[in-house]
Amino acid sequence: MKYCLLISLLVLLLTSASAQDVMPLRAITFAPMITERIYVASVTDERKKKSLGVHKTLSKEKRELFLQDGALAVQRFYDLSFQKSNSSTPIHIKVLALNVQESLRRMNNGVVRVARAHVSLVFGIEQNGVFTEVFRIKHNEDEVFGRGDREGLYATHEKRVRAALEYCMHAFLSSYSEMKDEVASADFLPIKMNGRLETKLGEWFNLVTVKGLRSRYFEGYGVTYTGFVDRKKGFIRPYEISFEVDWARADIAEERGYNDVNSFTFRPELYFVYKKLFKGVYASLSGNVPIGYELLERKNGDSAFNFIIGIGASQGLRFVPWQNRGVVFGADFFQQFETSRVYRFDMGVEVVLGVNF
């Protein structure tokens, strides 16, 4: 019984260990752009979650990545470039965030894989055991890879972490140099810099929505999937595809000589952009290609089948108030040309409701 328990514990430990990877921080010095006599007296890890994030290996196995020796590795990295001396000022650093991320992003030349190292640090001085914040910074270090280059991306996370840590130190030294001549170190005022940088690299936003639509000729509903990577500036290029079920309004069907007209349509994107107006509010503009068929019932009871294809456009707004997951809603104004037996040109409105996950 004891042996079975021991073997079970050993298997459990091996399984837990296999789900983690450790990344060492290379011992490489960097040349400070501004010469200041400082040294890093301590680095404290303030993160609630100590890992760098969960990532998929080349075999698509999920593994949690950790920085070897954690905050101590960061201090050793800075110690290589800032040696302690009798005339140097001790600086204390708190690590608020340190992680590596990867995502797919659509660019002009297609879909690429983007890697990011995100760092958030607080620099301070300590007097009589009291820590005083003097500088705070967030920084993202990004690099673009081919969509299939997962190996190259994963192997270079450490390089981007070093680059991000180096950037933060350069920014601190620049601020420290400017303020040092104006105030004494004991009265060194807190400085906020670069504090609004986006911390999350756009893992795909997945929106699944249902819509009710009404046009000049039809009524109906549809289901839509939209995937996109958020960004503050420029245009966002989402992927979107819809499936719709529509029926001709009764007066329109009768006017055209039918008892009933039902259509079933796929609507893949042709060109689609979002523009972020405010946090959680996006303007949308799309071009699409409706493809499907109509089932028509004539007044004499005969049925007919009609293949439909066309080109459509829409303009609207999307509201995504909860960035991680939650309710999504919006509205669109649309126009379309189709090979329908009921119309050639149609226009109408859509009301959208769904979830973000």
C-alpha positions as CSV (number, residue, x, y, z in Angstrom):
1,M,0.0,0.0,0.0
2,K,2.9,2.4,0.9
3,Y,4.6,1.6,-2.4
4,C,1.4,2.3,-4.3
5,L,1.0,5.7,-2.5
6,L,4.7,6.5,-3.2
7,I,4.4,5.7,-6.9
8,S,1.2,7.7,-7.2
9,L,2.8,10.8,-5.6
10,L,5.9,10.4,-7.8
11,V,3.7,10.2,-10.9
12,L,1.8,13.3,-9.7
13,L,5.0,15.2,-9.2
14,L,6.4,14.2,-12.6
15,T,3.1,15.2,-14.3
16,S,3.1,18.6,-12.5
17,A,6.7,19.2,-13.5
18,S,6.1,18.3,-17.1
19,A,3.4,21.0,-17.3
20,Q,6.0,23.8,-16.7
21,D,8.9,25.3,-18.5
22,V,11.7,27.5,-17.0
23,M,13.3,30.3,-19.0
24,P,16.7,31.6,-17.8
25,L,17.6,35.3,-18.2
26,R,20.9,35.5,-20.0
27,A,23.8,37.5,-18.4
28,I,24.3,40.3,-21.0
29,T,25.2,43.8,-20.1
30,F,23.8,46.9,-21.8
31,A,25.3,50.4,-22.1
32,P,23.2,53.0,-20.3
33,M,22.5,56.0,-22.6
34,I,22.7,58.3,-19.6
35,T,25.5,57.9,-17.0
36,E,24.1,58.0,-13.5
37,R,25.7,56.5,-10.4
38,I,23.0,54.1,-9.3
39,Y,22.8,50.5,-8.4
40,V,19.8,48.2,-7.9
41,A,19.6,47.4,-4.2
42,S,16.6,45.1,-4.5
43,V,14.0,43.7,-6.9
44,T,10.7,42.6,-5.4
45,D,8.2,40.5,-7.3
46,E,4.7,42.0,-6.5
47,R,2.9,39.8,-9.1
48,K,-0.1,37.7,-7.9
49,K,0.7,35.1,-10.6
50,K,4.4,34.4,-10.8
51,S,4.5,32.7,-14.2
52,L,5.1,34.4,-17.5
53,G,2.0,32.8,-19.0
54,V,0.7,29.6,-20.4
55,H,1.8,28.7,-23.9
56,K,1.5,25.9,-26.4
57,T,4.6,23.9,-27.4
58,L,5.3,22.7,-30.9
59,S,3.4,19.6,-30.0
60,K,0.4,21.8,-29.0
61,E,0.8,20.9,-25.4
62,K,-0.1,23.7,-22.9
63,R,2.8,24.5,-20.6
64,E,3.3,27.3,-18.0
65,L,6.4,29.3,-18.5
66,F,8.4,30.7,-15.5
67,L,11.4,33.0,-15.3
68,Q,14.2,31.1,-13.7
69,D,15.0,32.6,-10.2
70,G,12.2,35.2,-10.7
71,A,13.0,38.6,-9.3
72,L,16.6,37.6,-8.4
73,A,17.2,37.0,-12.2
74,V,16.0,40.6,-12.9
75,Q,18.3,42.0,-10.2
76,R,21.3,40.0,-11.5
77,F,20.6,41.3,-15.0
78,Y,20.7,44.9,-13.8
79,D,23.7,44.3,-11.6
80,L,25.8,43.5,-14.6
81,S,25.4,47.0,-15.9
82,F,25.2,49.0,-12.6
83,Q,28.0,48.2,-10.2
84,K,27.6,49.2,-6.6
85,S,30.1,51.9,-5.3
86,N,30.4,54.2,-2.4
87,S,29.1,57.1,-4.5
88,S,26.2,55.3,-6.2
89,T,22.5,55.7,-5.1
90,P,20.6,52.6,-4.2
91,I,17.4,52.1,-6.2
92,H,14.7,49.6,-5.3
93,I,12.4,48.1,-8.0
94,K,9.0,46.4,-7.7
95,V,7.8,44.1,-10.5
96,L,4.1,44.7,-11.0
97,A,3.8,42.7,-14.3
98,L,6.1,40.5,-16.3
99,N,4.7,38.1,-18.9
100,V,5.1,37.0,-22.5
101,Q,2.3,36.7,-24.9
102,E,1.6,35.6,-28.5
103,S,-1.3,36.1,-30.8
104,L,-2.4,36.1,-34.5
105,R,-2.8,39.4,-36.1
106,R,-4.0,40.4,-39.5
107,M,-1.6,42.8,-41.4
108,N,-1.4,44.0,-45.0
109,N,0.6,40.9,-46.1
110,G,-1.8,38.5,-44.4
111,V,-2.0,36.8,-41.0
112,V,1.2,36.9,-38.9
113,R,2.1,35.7,-35.4
114,V,3.1,38.4,-33.0
115,A,5.1,37.9,-29.8
116,R,5.1,40.4,-26.9
117,A,7.0,40.8,-23.6
118,H,5.1,43.0,-21.2
119,V,6.8,44.6,-18.2
120,S,5.5,47.0,-15.6
121,L,8.0,48.3,-13.0
122,V,8.0,50.8,-10.2
123,F,11.3,52.4,-9.3
124,G,11.8,53.9,-5.8
125,I,14.1,55.0,-3.1
126,E,14.1,53.8,0.5
127,Q,14.7,55.9,3.6
128,N,14.3,54.7,7.2
129,G,12.7,51.5,5.8
130,V,10.0,53.5,3.9
131,F,9.7,52.9,0.1
132,T,9.0,56.1,-1.9
133,E,7.9,55.6,-5.5
134,V,9.8,57.9,-7.9
135,F,9.0,56.4,-11.3
136,R,6.5,54.0,-12.8
137,I,6.5,52.5,-16.3
138,K,4.7,49.9,-18.5
139,H,6.4,48.7,-21.7
140,N,5.6,46.2,-24.4
141,E,8.3,44.8,-26.6
142,D,6.8,43.3,-29.8
143,E,8.2,41.2,-32.6
144,V,6.5,39.9,-35.8
145,F,6.9,36.3,-37.1
146,G,5.5,34.3,-39.9
147,R,2.2,32.6,-39.1
148,G,3.8,29.1,-39.0
149,D,7.0,30.2,-37.1
150,R,5.9,29.1,-33.6
151,E,9.4,27.6,-32.9
152,G,11.2,30.8,-33.7
153,L,8.8,32.8,-31.6
154,Y,9.0,30.6,-28.5
155,A,12.8,30.4,-28.6
156,T,13.1,34.2,-28.5
157,H,10.8,35.2,-25.6
158,E,13.9,35.7,-23.4
159,K,15.4,38.2,-25.8
160,R,12.3,40.4,-25.7
161,V,12.1,40.2,-21.9
162,R,15.7,41.6,-21.7
163,A,14.9,44.3,-24.2
164,A,11.8,45.4,-22.2
165,L,13.8,45.5,-19.0
166,E,16.5,47.5,-20.7
167,Y,14.0,50.0,-22.1
168,C,12.5,50.5,-18.6
169,M,15.8,51.2,-17.1
170,H,16.7,53.7,-19.9
171,A,13.4,55.5,-19.3
172,F,14.0,55.7,-15.6
173,L,17.6,57.0,-16.0
174,S,16.4,59.7,-18.4
175,S,13.7,60.9,-15.9
176,Y,16.1,60.6,-13.0
177,S,18.7,62.7,-14.7
178,E,16.3,65.5,-15.5
179,M,14.8,65.6,-12.0
180,K,18.0,65.2,-10.1
181,D,19.2,68.8,-10.7
182,E,15.9,70.2,-9.6
183,V,15.3,68.4,-6.3
184,A,17.3,66.5,-3.8
185,S,17.1,62.7,-3.9
186,A,15.2,62.7,-0.6
187,D,12.5,64.9,-2.2
188,F,12.5,63.1,-5.5
189,L,8.9,63.4,-6.8
190,P,6.9,60.5,-8.2
191,I,6.8,60.4,-11.9
192,K,4.3,58.5,-14.1
193,M,5.5,57.7,-17.6
194,N,4.1,55.5,-20.3
195,G,1.4,54.3,-18.0
196,R,-1.4,53.9,-20.5
197,L,0.2,51.3,-22.7
198,E,-2.1,48.5,-23.5
199,T,-1.1,45.5,-21.4
200,K,-2.9,42.7,-23.2
201,L,-1.8,41.7,-26.6
202,G,-4.8,40.8,-28.5
203,E,-5.5,37.2,-28.1
204,W,-8.4,36.9,-30.6
205,F,-11.6,38.5,-29.5
206,N,-14.3,36.0,-30.3
207,L,-17.8,37.3,-30.8
208,V,-20.8,35.1,-31.5
209,T,-23.9,37.2,-32.1
210,V,-27.5,36.7,-33.3
211,K,-29.2,39.4,-35.3
212,G,-32.7,40.3,-36.2
213,L,-33.1,42.1,-39.6
214,R,-35.8,44.0,-41.5
215,S,-35.4,45.4,-45.0
216,R,-37.7,46.8,-47.6
217,Y,-38.5,43.2,-48.8
218,F,-37.5,40.7,-46.2
219,E,-37.5,39.9,-42.4
220,G,-35.3,37.3,-40.8
221,Y,-32.5,36.5,-38.3
222,G,-29.0,35.3,-38.5
223,V,-26.0,34.0,-36.5
224,T,-22.5,35.6,-36.9
225,Y,-19.0,34.8,-35.8
226,T,-16.5,37.6,-35.7
227,G,-12.8,37.3,-34.7
228,F,-10.4,40.2,-34.3
229,V,-7.4,41.5,-32.5
230,D,-7.9,44.8,-30.7
231,R,-5.7,47.8,-31.3
232,K,-6.0,51.5,-30.4
233,K,-4.8,53.1,-33.6
234,G,-5.6,52.5,-37.2
235,F,-8.0,50.0,-38.6
236,I,-8.8,46.5,-37.2
237,R,-9.3,43.8,-39.8
238,P,-11.7,41.2,-38.3
239,Y,-12.8,37.8,-39.8
240,E,-16.5,37.4,-40.1
241,I,-19.0,35.0,-41.5
242,S,-22.8,34.9,-41.1
243,F,-25.6,32.5,-41.8
244,E,-29.1,34.0,-42.3
245,V,-32.6,32.7,-42.7
246,D,-35.0,35.3,-44.3
247,W,-38.6,35.3,-45.5
248,A,-40.3,37.8,-47.8
249,R,-42.8,40.1,-46.1
250,A,-46.3,38.8,-46.8
251,D,-47.4,41.8,-48.9
252,I,-44.2,41.7,-50.9
253,A,-44.5,37.9,-51.7
254,E,-48.1,38.4,-52.8
255,E,-47.2,41.3,-54.9
256,R,-44.6,39.2,-56.7
257,G,-47.0,36.3,-57.2
258,Y,-45.9,34.0,-54.4
259,N,-47.5,32.6,-51.3
260,D,-44.2,32.2,-49.6
261,V,-40.5,33.0,-50.2
262,N,-37.7,31.8,-47.9
263,S,-34.0,32.3,-48.4
264,F,-31.0,30.7,-46.7
265,T,-27.7,32.6,-47.1
266,F,-24.1,32.4,-46.1
267,R,-22.4,35.8,-46.0
268,P,-18.5,35.5,-45.9
269,E,-16.6,38.7,-45.7
270,L,-15.1,40.4,-48.8
271,Y,-13.6,43.4,-46.9
272,F,-14.3,44.2,-43.3
273,V,-12.8,46.8,-40.9
274,Y,-13.4,48.0,-37.4
275,K,-12.3,51.4,-36.1
276,K,-12.0,51.9,-32.3
277,L,-13.9,55.1,-31.3
278,F,-13.7,54.7,-27.5
279,K,-12.9,51.9,-25.1
280,G,-15.4,49.1,-26.0
281,V,-17.0,51.1,-28.9
282,Y,-16.2,50.2,-32.5
283,A,-17.5,51.6,-35.8
284,S,-17.7,48.9,-38.5
285,L,-17.7,48.9,-42.3
286,S,-17.9,45.8,-44.3
287,G,-18.3,44.4,-47.8
288,N,-19.5,40.8,-48.2
289,V,-20.7,38.2,-50.8
290,P,-24.1,36.7,-50.0
291,I,-24.4,33.1,-51.4
292,G,-27.4,30.8,-51.0
293,Y,-30.8,29.9,-52.3
294,E,-34.4,30.8,-52.3
295,L,-37.4,28.4,-51.9
296,L,-40.4,29.9,-53.5
297,E,-44.0,28.7,-53.4
298,R,-46.2,30.0,-56.2
299,K,-49.9,30.8,-55.7
300,N,-50.9,27.6,-57.6
301,G,-49.0,25.5,-55.0
302,D,-45.9,24.8,-57.2
303,S,-42.5,25.2,-55.7
304,A,-39.4,26.7,-57.2
305,F,-35.7,26.9,-56.4
306,N,-33.5,29.9,-57.1
307,F,-29.7,30.2,-56.6
308,I,-28.8,33.6,-55.2
309,I,-25.5,35.4,-55.2
310,G,-24.7,39.1,-54.8
311,I,-22.6,41.7,-53.1
312,G,-23.5,43.5,-49.9
313,A,-22.2,46.3,-47.6
314,S,-23.0,47.4,-44.1
315,Q,-22.1,50.2,-41.7
316,G,-22.7,50.1,-38.0
317,L,-21.6,50.2,-34.4
318,R,-20.5,47.5,-32.0
319,F,-20.4,47.8,-28.2
320,V,-18.1,45.5,-26.3
321,P,-18.3,46.9,-22.7
322,W,-16.5,43.9,-21.1
323,Q,-13.2,43.2,-22.7
324,N,-12.6,39.7,-21.4
325,R,-16.1,38.2,-21.8
326,G,-19.6,39.4,-21.6
327,V,-22.5,40.8,-23.6
328,V,-22.0,42.4,-27.0
329,F,-24.6,44.5,-28.8
330,G,-24.9,46.8,-31.8
331,A,-26.8,47.8,-34.9
332,D,-26.0,48.0,-38.7
333,F,-27.5,49.6,-41.7
334,F,-27.0,47.4,-44.8
335,Q,-27.4,47.4,-48.6
336,Q,-27.2,44.6,-51.1
337,F,-27.6,43.5,-54.7
338,E,-28.8,39.9,-55.2
339,T,-30.1,37.6,-57.9
340,S,-33.3,37.2,-55.9
341,R,-36.7,36.6,-57.6
342,V,-38.1,39.2,-55.2
343,Y,-35.7,42.1,-55.7
344,R,-32.4,43.3,-57.2
345,F,-31.5,45.9,-54.6
346,D,-32.5,45.9,-51.0
347,M,-31.6,47.9,-47.9
348,G,-32.5,47.6,-44.2
349,V,-31.3,47.5,-40.6
350,E,-30.0,44.8,-38.2
351,V,-30.0,44.7,-34.4
352,V,-27.2,42.6,-33.0
353,L,-26.9,40.8,-29.6
354,G,-24.3,38.3,-28.5
355,V,-21.4,37.3,-26.3
356,N,-17.7,38.0,-26.3
357,F,-15.4,35.1,-25.0
